Amino acid sequence: MIVYKSTKESFTADVETGAVEEVIEAKYNAALNRGVSANEKRSWQNSMMYMNTVLTDYEIPLDAGVTIEMQIPQTSKRIDFIITGKNESKRDHAVIVELKQWETAEKTRLDGIVRTFIGGGKREVSHPSYQAWSYAALLNDFNEAVYDGDIHLKACAYLHNYNSNGVLDDPFYEDHTEKAPVFMKRDITKLREYIKGFIKYGDSDKIIYRIEHGRIRPSKMLADSLSSMLKGNEEFIMIDEQKLAFEYVMDAVLNRKKGEKRVVIIEGGPGTGKSVVAINLLVKLTAENRFVSYITKNSAPRTVYASLLTGDMKKSHINNLFKSSGSFTDTEPNLFDALIVDEAHRLNEKCGNVSEQG
C-alpha cells in the first residue's frame, strides 16, 4: 500500500503550492480510511520541504519517481520516502530515505540502538541507519519483484533538524552507517550527491509499481542461508515424536487444498522439543518457497531463537522471520502460507488477530 506516488516534477509542484501535506493527507485518508493528527501533518510539511530542496538539482531527472509512506507488506512499518530511477548504467534503483524530526540523540551500549526523545519521553529506538537498511533488507529478502527483477535498493537516513554532535555517526554505529549513511541538518549537498549516484535517469520501468505488486516470497538466498545454518547443528536435530510432529505439519501446509485453512496444535511439556520442531518448520517451509513467520507474544523467545540461527547473515535478515503477535493487525488476509505460533494459548485479542493469515 502506498499513500503518495508521483514524479519529482509533480512532487515539487505540490510542495511549492504550499499544500503538500493536504495532498498527502487526502491520499492517506483514501488509502487507509482514517485521519491524521495535526502533528503528523506538520511533520510531513517540514520533511517534504527539506526533501524538495534536496531534489532541486537539474541532474536529478524530473521523471524520477517519488513515493511517500509505502507500507512494507507483512508488517505495520512504512517507508517514509523513496526516489526511483536508473543509474549511469541504466540499472533500476530505488533509494529509501528514512526521515526523522529528531533534534537530539544519545549513544547506548546496544548495537544499532540509540536513545532519543519520542512519544513524550526518552526512549531507546533503532538507529535511523539500521532502520532504513532493515527495510531494504526486508524487501530484498521477501519481495520477488526486487530480488528477481534486478531492482537495486539503497538506503539512507536524513535528520534535517539534527546538528551533528558525534553520536549518530559515532564509530560504534559504523557497521550500520556504512550500509545506510546518515545525513544531518547541514548535509543537504551530501545527501543530494548520494541520490545522484544512483538516480541519473527517470523511472521509465515503473519500479515502484513493480515493488508494490511484487509477490511476497522468500528469496533463494535467504532460504539457502537458513538451510545452511540448520544443517549439522545438533541443537536442532529432531528425534522420535519431534520428527513425527514436524512431518505432520509439513504435510498439512504443502498438501492443503487451495483456500483451505488448517490448524495443527502441538502439545508437550517443557523440554519436549516443541521449539526444535518450530525452528525446523520455519527453515524447511522457507526452503519450500513458502511465506512463513514465527510468532510469539513475548520478545524473549524471538531473541533466543534468532541468536541461535544467526551465522554469517546479519541479524535483521533473521529478525524479519520472527514477529510479535501484534504485528499483523494491518496485514491483508491470506498473505502467509503458514504461521508458526509459540505458546498460542498466551495470545489474546489485544495482541492482534493472526487467525486469518495462514
Backbone hydrogen bonds in HBPLUS format (Angstrom, degrees):
<---DONOR---> <-ACCEPTOR-->    atom                        ^
c    i                          cat <-CA-CA->   ^        H-A-AA   ^      H-
h    n   atom  resd res      DA  || num        DHA   H-A  angle D-A-AA Bond
n    s   type  num  typ     dist DA aas  dist angle  dist       angle   num
A0071-GLN N   A0001-MET O   2.80 MM  70  5.34 156.8  1.86 166.5 171.3     1
A0003-VAL N   A0069-GLU O   3.07 MM  66  5.40 155.2  2.13 136.1 143.9     2
A0004-TYR N   A0068-ILE O   3.12 MM  64  4.97 152.0  2.21 155.0 151.4     3
A0068-ILE N   A0004-TYR O   2.87 MM  64  4.97 163.3  1.90 140.5 144.7     4
A0006-SER N   A0066-VAL O   2.87 MM  60  5.25 161.6  1.91 156.1 161.8     5
A0066-VAL N   A0006-SER O   2.85 MM  60  5.25 168.9  1.86 137.2 136.5     6
A0011-PHE N   A0007-THR O   2.87 MM   4  6.03 162.1  1.91 156.0 161.9     7
A0008-LYS N   A0064-ALA O   2.84 MM  56  5.54 138.5  2.01 155.7 162.3     8
A0012-THR N   A0008-LYS O   2.90 MM   4  6.04 162.7  1.93 153.0 156.7     9
A0009-GLU N   A0062-LEU O   3.08 MM  53  4.90 153.2  2.15 146.7 139.0    10
A0013-ALA N   A0009-GLU O   3.14 MM   4  6.39 154.8  2.21 141.9 148.7    11
A0014-ASP N   A0010-SER O   2.96 MM   4  6.24 155.8  2.02 148.9 155.2    12
A0015-VAL N   A0011-PHE O   2.98 MM   4  6.30 154.0  2.05 150.9 158.0    13
A0016-GLU N   A0012-THR O   2.86 MM   4  6.01 167.6  1.87 155.4 159.0    14
A0017-THR N   A0013-ALA O   3.07 MM   4  6.16 135.6  2.28 143.7 152.9    15
A0018-GLY N   A0015-VAL O   2.93 MM   3  5.32 154.0  2.00 109.6 118.1    16
A0022-GLU N   A0019-ALA O   3.04 MM   3  5.29 123.8  2.37 103.1 117.3    17
A0023-VAL N   A0019-ALA O   3.04 MM   4  6.37 157.2  2.10 156.2 163.1    18
A0024-ILE N   A0020-VAL O   2.91 MM   4  6.17 163.7  1.94 151.9 155.9    19
A0025-GLU N   A0021-GLU O   2.81 MM   4  5.89 154.7  1.87 138.9 147.1    20
A0026-ALA N   A0022-GLU O   2.90 MM   4  6.05 161.1  1.93 147.4 151.5    21
A0027-LYS N   A0023-VAL O   3.10 MM   4  6.34 161.0  2.14 146.8 151.8    22
A0028-TYR N   A0024-ILE O   2.71 MM   4  5.87 149.1  1.80 148.6 158.8    23
A0029-ASN N   A0025-GLU O   2.79 MM   4  6.02 160.7  1.82 153.4 157.5    24
A0030-ALA N   A0026-ALA O   3.01 MM   4  6.19 156.7  2.06 142.9 149.5    25
A0031-ALA N   A0027-LYS O   2.88 MM   4  5.99 150.9  1.96 143.0 150.8    26
A0032-LEU N   A0028-TYR O   2.82 MM   4  5.84 165.5  1.84 154.1 158.2    27
A0033-ASN N   A0029-ASN O   2.62 MM   4  4.66 133.9  1.82 127.3 136.8    28
A0041-LYS N   A0037-SER O   3.12 MM   4  6.46 153.1  2.20 145.5 152.7    29
A0042-ARG N   A0038-ALA O   2.99 MM   4  6.27 158.7  2.04 149.5 154.9    30
A0043-SER N   A0039-ASN O   2.91 MM   4  6.12 150.0  2.00 142.5 151.4    31
A0044-TRP N   A0040-GLU O   2.94 MM   4  6.22 158.3  1.99 148.7 153.3    32
A0045-GLN N   A0041-LYS O   2.96 MM   4  6.21 166.7  1.97 151.5 155.1    33
A0046-ASN N   A0042-ARG O   2.93 MM   4  6.10 165.8  1.95 151.6 154.9    34
A0047-SER N   A0043-SER O   2.91 MM   4  6.01 174.5  1.91 156.7 158.4    35
A0048-MET N   A0044-TRP O   2.82 MM   4  5.78 165.8  1.84 154.9 159.5    36
A0049-MET N   A0045-GLN O   3.13 MM   4  6.13 147.2  2.24 137.7 145.9    37
A0050-TYR N   A0046-ASN O   3.25 MM   4  6.57 157.0  2.30 147.6 153.0    38
A0051-MET N   A0047-SER O   2.90 MM   4  6.20 159.5  1.94 150.4 156.7    39
A0052-ASN N   A0048-MET O   2.85 MM   4  5.93 151.5  1.94 142.7 149.9    40
A0053-THR N   A0049-MET O   3.17 MM   4  6.42 150.8  2.25 139.9 147.2    41
A0054-VAL N   A0050-TYR O   2.98 MM   4  6.33 153.5  2.05 147.8 155.4    42
A0055-LEU N   A0051-MET O   2.97 MM   4  6.22 154.2  2.04 146.7 153.0    43
A0056-THR N   A0052-ASN O   3.03 MM   4  6.13 115.4  2.46 137.0 152.4    44
A0056-THR N   A0053-THR O   3.22 MM   3  5.13 149.8  2.32  97.2 106.2    45
A0057-ASP N   A0055-LEU O   2.75 MM   2  5.63 122.7  2.08 116.2  99.0    46
A0060-ILE N   A0057-ASP O   2.94 MM   3  5.62 162.3  1.98 122.0 127.6    47
A0064-ALA N   A0061-PRO O   3.13 MM   3  5.41 158.6  2.18 113.1 113.6    48
A0203-ASP N   A0063-ASP O   3.11 MM 140  6.27 163.0  2.14 126.7 126.6    49
A0065-GLY N   A0084-THR O   2.86 MM  19  4.68 153.2  1.93 135.3 140.1    50
A0084-THR N   A0065-GLY O   2.97 MM  19  4.68 155.3  2.03 123.3 130.0    51
A0067-THR N   A0082-ILE O   2.93 MM  15  5.01 158.0  1.98 149.2 153.6    52
A0082-ILE N   A0067-THR O   2.86 MM  15  5.01 145.5  1.98 147.1 151.7    53
A0069-GLU N   A0080-ASP O   3.09 MM  11  4.78 157.6  2.14 114.4 120.6    54
A0070-MET N   A0079-ILE O   3.02 MM   9  5.08 153.7  2.09 142.0 145.7    55
A0079-ILE N   A0070-MET O   2.74 MM   9  5.08 163.5  1.77 144.8 143.2    56
A0072-ILE N   A0077-LYS O   2.88 MM   5  5.80 164.2  1.91 155.1 159.3    57
A0075-THR N   A0072-ILE O   3.16 MM   3  5.77 141.3  2.32 143.5 143.6    58
A0097-VAL N   A0081-PHE O   2.78 MM  16  5.12 165.2  1.80 161.8 159.1    59
A0083-ILE N   A0095-VAL O   3.02 MM  12  5.16 155.1  2.08 137.8 144.4    60
A0095-VAL N   A0083-ILE O   2.79 MM  12  5.16 169.8  1.80 155.3 157.5    61
A0085-GLY N   A0093-HIS O   3.07 MM   8  5.53 157.6  2.12 153.5 156.3    62
A0093-HIS N   A0085-GLY O   2.76 MM   8  5.53 160.2  1.80 171.5 167.2    63
A0086-LYS N   A0201-TYR O   2.92 MM 115  4.88 163.3  1.95 125.4 130.4    64
A0200-LYS N   A0086-LYS O   2.69 MM 114  5.83 162.3  1.72 150.5 156.2    65
A0201-TYR N   A0086-LYS O   2.89 MM 115  4.88 166.8  1.91 142.6 145.0    66
A0087-ASN N   A0091-ARG O   3.12 MM   4  5.58 152.2  2.20 140.7 146.0    67
A0090-LYS N   A0087-ASN O   2.87 MM   3  5.13 161.1  1.91 120.2 121.8    68
A0152-HIS N   A0092-ASP O   3.01 MM  60  6.15 174.9  2.01 143.4 144.0    69
A0094-ALA N   A0152-HIS O   2.93 MM  58  6.31 149.5  2.03 158.5 160.6    70
A0154-LYS N   A0094-ALA O   2.95 MM  60  6.26 160.1  1.99 157.6 158.6    71
A0096-ILE N   A0154-LYS O   2.70 MM  58  6.03 168.8  1.72 159.6 156.9    72
A0156-CYS N   A0096-ILE O   2.90 MM  60  6.25 137.9  2.08 152.0 165.0    73
A0098-GLU N   A0156-CYS O   2.94 MM  58  6.33 166.8  1.96 148.4 151.2    74
A0158-TYR N   A0098-GLU O   2.83 MM  60  6.12 162.7  1.86 158.2 159.6    75
A0100-LYS N   A0158-TYR O   3.17 MM  58  6.41 155.3  2.23 149.4 148.3    76
A0106-GLU N   A0115-ARG O   2.70 MM   9  4.94 149.1  1.79 146.7 156.0    77
A0115-ARG N   A0106-GLU O   2.91 MM   9  4.94 161.8  1.94 144.5 148.3    78
A0113-ILE N   A0110-LEU O   3.21 MM   3  5.37 156.1  2.27 132.1 126.7    79
A0127-HIS N   A0112-GLY O   2.82 MM  15  5.25 160.2  1.85 134.6 133.8    80
A0114-VAL N   A0125-VAL O   2.88 MM  11  5.63 161.6  1.92 166.0 170.9    81
A0125-VAL N   A0114-VAL O   2.83 MM  11  5.63 158.9  1.87 160.6 167.9    82
A0116-THR N   A0123-ARG O   2.98 MM   7  5.62 156.4  2.03 154.4 155.5    83
A0123-ARG N   A0116-THR O   2.82 MM   7  5.62 160.8  1.85 156.3 158.0    84
A0118-ILE N   A0121-GLY O   2.81 MM   3  5.55 162.2  1.84 155.4 149.6    85
A0121-GLY N   A0118-ILE O   3.34 MM   3  5.55 162.1  2.37 107.7 112.9    86
A0130-TYR N   A0127-HIS O   2.96 MM   3  5.27 115.2  2.40 107.5 123.1    87
A0131-GLN N   A0127-HIS O   2.94 MM   4  6.24 161.0  1.98 159.2 165.5    88
A0132-ALA N   A0128-PRO O   2.96 MM   4  6.16 166.5  1.98 149.3 151.9    89
A0133-TRP N   A0129-SER O   2.96 MM   4  6.11 168.6  1.97 150.8 154.5    90
A0134-SER N   A0130-TYR O   2.82 MM   4  5.90 155.9  1.88 149.7 156.7    91
A0135-TYR N   A0131-GLN O   3.18 MM   4  6.43 147.0  2.30 146.3 153.7    92
A0136-ALA N   A0132-ALA O   3.25 MM   4  6.62 157.3  2.31 146.6 152.2    93
A0137-ALA N   A0133-TRP O   2.82 MM   4  6.10 156.1  1.88 151.5 159.1    94
A0138-LEU N   A0134-SER O   2.94 MM   4  6.10 149.0  2.04 140.4 147.9    95
A0139-LEU N   A0135-TYR O   3.17 MM   4  6.49 158.5  2.22 147.8 152.2    96
A0140-ASN N   A0136-ALA O   2.88 MM   4  6.12 158.7  1.93 150.7 157.5    97
A0141-ASP N   A0137-ALA O   2.91 MM   4  6.02 145.3  2.03 144.4 153.0    98
A0142-PHE N   A0138-LEU O   3.05 MM   4  6.10 144.7  2.18 143.7 152.1    99
A0143-ASN N   A0139-LEU O   2.92 MM   4  5.01 156.6  1.97 136.7 139.6   100
A0219-SER N   A0141-ASP O   2.70 MM  78  5.23 141.2  1.84 158.5 158.8   101
A0217-ARG N   A0142-PHE O   2.82 MM  75  4.98 141.5  1.97 148.1 151.4   102
A0146-VAL N   A0143-ASN O   2.98 MM   3  5.46 135.7  2.18 109.7 121.6   103
A0147-TYR N   A0143-ASN O   3.17 MM   4  6.59 163.1  2.20 162.7 164.0   104
A0144-GLU N   A0215-ARG O   2.89 MM  71  5.31 174.7  1.89 168.9 167.1   105
A0148-ASP N   A0144-GLU O   2.90 MM   4  5.57 151.1  1.99 143.0 150.5   106
A0149-GLY N   A0145-ALA O   3.04 MM   4  4.81 124.2  2.37 105.5 117.7   107
A0151-ILE N   A0146-VAL O   3.40 MM   5  4.93 167.8  2.41 138.4 140.3   108
A0157-ALA N   A0181-PRO O   2.93 MM  24  6.38 155.5  1.99 156.8 161.6   109
A0183-PHE N   A0157-ALA O   2.77 MM  26  6.02 164.1  1.80 151.8 157.0   110
A0159-LEU N   A0183-PHE O   2.83 MM  24  6.22 165.3  1.85 161.6 162.6   111
A0162-TYR N   A0159-LEU O   3.19 MM   3  5.43 165.6  2.21 114.2 118.0   112
A0185-LYS N   A0162-TYR O   2.89 MM  23  5.22 168.1  1.90 151.4 151.8   113
A0170-ASP N   A0167-VAL O   3.00 MM   3  4.98 158.8  2.05 112.4 112.1   114
A0173-TYR N   A0170-ASP O   2.89 MM   3  5.75 155.3  1.95 129.6 134.6   115
A0174-GLU N   A0171-PRO O   3.06 MM   3  4.80 164.6  2.08 106.8 108.9   116
A0176-HIS N   A0173-TYR O   2.97 MM   3  5.60 140.7  2.13 116.7 126.8   117
A0177-THR N   A0173-TYR O   3.04 MM   4  6.31 162.4  2.07 153.2 159.0   118
A0178-GLU N   A0174-GLU O   2.93 MM   4  5.82 144.0  2.06 148.2 153.6   119
A0180-ALA N   A0176-HIS O   2.98 MM   4  6.17 150.1  2.07 148.1 157.4   120
A0187-ASP N   A0184-MET O   2.87 MM   3  5.25 162.1  1.90 127.2 128.6   121
A0191-LEU N   A0187-ASP O   2.90 MM   4  6.13 162.8  1.93 161.9 165.9   122
A0192-ARG N   A0188-ILE O   2.91 MM   4  6.11 160.0  1.95 150.8 156.9   123
A0193-GLU N   A0189-THR O   2.97 MM   4  6.20 159.3  2.01 149.1 153.9   124
A0194-TYR N   A0190-LYS O   2.96 MM   4  6.17 148.8  2.06 142.4 151.6   125
A0195-ILE N   A0191-LEU O   2.98 MM   4  6.29 161.6  2.01 155.5 158.6   126
A0196-LYS N   A0192-ARG O   2.96 MM   4  6.20 161.8  1.99 150.0 155.5   127
A0197-GLY N   A0193-GLU O   3.08 MM   4  6.23 129.3  2.34 137.1 148.8   128
A0197-GLY N   A0194-TYR O   3.17 MM   3  5.27 137.8  2.36  96.6 108.4   129
A0198-PHE N   A0195-ILE O   2.97 MM   3  5.61 161.1  2.01 118.2 124.0   130
A0199-ILE N   A0195-ILE O   2.89 MM   4  5.97 146.0  2.00 152.7 163.2   131
A0210-ARG N   A0206-LYS O   2.99 MM   4  6.24 156.7  2.04 152.8 159.0   132
A0211-ILE N   A0207-ILE O   2.96 MM   4  6.30 155.5  2.02 150.4 157.6   133
A0212-GLU N   A0208-ILE O   2.75 MM   4  5.91 169.5  1.76 157.8 160.9   134
A0213-HIS N   A0209-TYR O   3.04 MM   4  6.15 147.9  2.14 143.2 150.9   135
A0214-GLY N   A0211-ILE O   3.16 MM   3  4.99 164.3  2.19 102.3 106.7   136
A0223-ALA N   A0219-SER O   3.05 MM   4  6.36 167.1  2.07 153.0 156.4   137
A0224-ASP N   A0220-LYS O   2.80 MM   4  5.91 166.6  1.82 154.5 158.2   138
A0225-SER N   A0221-MET O   2.99 MM   4  6.06 156.6  2.05 143.0 149.7   139
A0226-LEU N   A0222-LEU O   2.99 MM   4  6.19 161.1  2.03 152.8 157.4   140
A0227-SER N   A0223-ALA O   2.98 MM   4  6.16 165.3  2.01 150.9 155.2   141
A0228-SER N   A0224-ASP O   2.96 MM   4  6.07 153.6  2.03 144.7 151.9   142
A0229-MET N   A0225-SER O   3.10 MM   4  6.32 150.5  2.19 143.3 150.4   143
A0230-LEU N   A0226-LEU O   3.06 MM   4  6.34 150.2  2.15 149.1 157.2   144
A0231-LYS N   A0227-SER O   3.02 MM   4  6.11 151.6  2.11 147.7 154.9   145
A0233-ASN N   A0230-LEU O   3.11 MM   3  5.45 165.5  2.13 129.4 130.2   146
A0236-PHE N   A0233-ASN O   3.02 MM   3  5.85 163.5  2.05 123.4 128.3   147
A0237-ILE N   A0234-GLU O   3.34 MM   3  5.21 175.3  2.35 105.0 106.2   148
A0242-GLN N   A0239-ILE O   2.83 MM   3  5.40 137.8  2.01 156.4 149.0   149
A0243-LYS N   A0240-ASP O   3.10 MM   3  5.63 121.4  2.46 111.2 122.9   150
A0244-LEU N   A0240-ASP O   3.28 MM   4  6.68 155.9  2.34 146.6 153.7   151
A0245-ALA N   A0241-GLU O   2.90 MM   4  6.09 166.3  1.92 151.7 154.5   152
A0246-PHE N   A0242-GLN O   2.95 MM   4  6.14 161.2  1.98 150.3 155.9   153
A0247-GLU N   A0243-LYS O   2.99 MM   4  6.20 167.8  2.01 152.6 154.6   154
A0248-TYR N   A0244-LEU O   3.02 MM   4  6.19 152.7  2.09 148.3 156.1   155
A0249-VAL N   A0245-ALA O   3.07 MM   4  6.34 160.6  2.11 152.3 156.2   156
A0250-MET N   A0246-PHE O   2.96 MM   4  6.20 165.7  1.98 155.1 159.6   157
A0251-ASP N   A0247-GLU O   3.02 MM   4  6.12 160.2  2.06 143.8 148.7   158
A0252-ALA N   A0248-TYR O   3.03 MM   4  6.26 151.4  2.12 140.8 149.0   159
A0253-VAL N   A0249-VAL O   2.97 MM   4  6.27 149.1  2.06 154.5 161.8   160
A0254-LEU N   A0250-MET O   2.88 MM   4  5.96 173.0  1.88 158.7 160.4   161
A0255-ASN N   A0251-ASP O   2.99 MM   4  5.54 151.2  2.08 140.1 146.0   162
A0260-GLU N   A0257-LYS O   2.94 MM   3  5.30 160.9  1.97 131.5 135.2   163
A0272-THR N   A0269-GLY O   3.26 MM   3  5.84 149.4  2.35 141.5 138.9   164
A0277-VAL N   A0273-GLY O   3.16 MM   4  6.46 158.1  2.21 150.4 154.9   165
A0278-ALA N   A0274-LYS O   2.97 MM   4  6.24 156.7  2.02 145.4 152.4   166
A0279-ILE N   A0275-SER O   2.94 MM   4  6.14 163.9  1.96 153.3 155.6   167
A0280-ASN N   A0276-VAL O   3.13 MM   4  6.26 162.3  2.16 145.9 151.0   168
A0281-LEU N   A0277-VAL O   2.93 MM   4  6.17 153.7  2.00 149.6 157.1   169
A0282-LEU N   A0278-ALA O   2.96 MM   4  6.24 157.8  2.01 149.6 155.4   170
A0283-VAL N   A0279-ILE O   3.05 MM   4  6.30 164.8  2.08 154.0 156.6   171
A0284-LYS N   A0280-ASN O   2.89 MM   4  5.96 171.7  1.90 154.0 156.8   172
A0285-LEU N   A0281-LEU O   2.92 MM   4  5.75 162.3  1.95 146.8 152.0   173
A0286-THR N   A0282-LEU O   3.23 MM   4  6.17 149.6  2.33 133.1 141.4   174
A0287-ALA N   A0283-VAL O   2.98 MM   4  6.25 149.7  2.07 144.2 153.0   175
A0288-GLU N   A0284-LYS O   3.08 MM   4  6.33 127.3  2.37 132.7 146.1   176
A0290-ARG N   A0285-LEU O   2.99 MM   5  5.43 154.4  2.06 154.1 154.5   177
A0289-ASN N   A0286-THR O   2.98 MM   3  5.15 147.9  2.09 113.6 114.8   178
A0337-ASP N   A0291-PHE O   2.84 MM  46  5.27 156.1  1.89 146.6 154.5   179
A0340-ILE N   A0293-SER O   2.93 MM  47  6.23 171.8  1.94 164.5 167.0   180
A0294-TYR N   A0321-LEU O   2.90 MM  27  6.16 172.4  1.90 167.4 170.0   181
A0323-LYS N   A0294-TYR O   2.81 MM  29  6.08 167.3  1.83 162.7 166.7   182
A0295-ILE N   A0340-ILE O   2.72 MM  45  5.97 170.9  1.73 163.9 165.8   183
A0342-ASP N   A0295-ILE O   2.79 MM  47  6.03 174.2  1.79 178.0 177.0   184
A0296-THR N   A0323-LYS O   3.21 MM  27  6.73 153.2  2.29 159.6 167.0   185
A0303-THR N   A0299-SER O   2.99 MM   4  6.24 155.8  2.04 158.7 166.1   186
A0304-VAL N   A0300-ALA O   3.05 MM   4  6.32 161.0  2.08 155.9 160.7   187
A0305-TYR N   A0301-PRO O   2.94 MM   4  6.09 177.8  1.94 159.9 160.3   188
A0306-ALA N   A0302-ARG O   2.98 MM   4  5.94 158.7  2.03 143.3 150.0   189
A0307-SER N   A0303-THR O   3.05 MM   4  6.12 152.8  2.13 140.6 147.8   190
A0308-LEU N   A0304-VAL O   3.04 MM   4  6.33 147.2  2.15 146.9 156.0   191
A0309-LEU N   A0305-TYR O   3.11 MM   4  6.36 146.3  2.23 145.5 153.7   192
A0310-THR N   A0306-ALA O   3.00 MM   4  6.07 137.5  2.18 143.9 155.0   193
A0317-HIS N   A0314-LYS O   3.11 MM   3  5.79 134.9  2.32 116.7 126.4   194
A0319-ASN N   A0315-LYS O   2.71 MM   4  5.90 168.6  1.72 159.0 163.1   195
A0320-ASN N   A0316-SER O   3.03 MM   4  6.02 139.0  2.21 139.7 147.4   196
A0321-LEU N   A0318-ILE O   2.92 MM   3  5.64 162.0  1.95 121.6 127.5   197
A0322-PHE N   A0319-ASN O   3.02 MM   3  5.20 149.9  2.12 105.9 115.0   198
A0327-SER N   A0324-SER O   3.11 MM   3  5.55 162.2  2.15 119.6 120.5   199
A0331-THR N   A0328-PHE O   3.25 MM   3  5.01 166.5  2.27 102.6 106.3   200
A0334-ASN N   A0356-GLU O   3.33 MM  22  6.51 168.8  2.34 147.1 150.4   201
A0346-ARG N   A0343-GLU O   2.95 MM   3  5.80 166.1  1.97 125.3 129.9   202
A0347-LEU N   A0344-ALA O   3.13 MM   3  5.55 162.1  2.17 112.2 117.7   203
A0351-CYS N   A0348-ASN O   2.97 MM   3  5.53 154.6  2.04 116.5 124.5   204
A0352-GLY N   A0349-GLU O   3.34 MM   3  5.80 166.2  2.36 111.3 115.3   205
A0357-GLN N   A0354-VAL O   3.39 MM   3  5.74 169.0  2.40 118.0 118.2   206
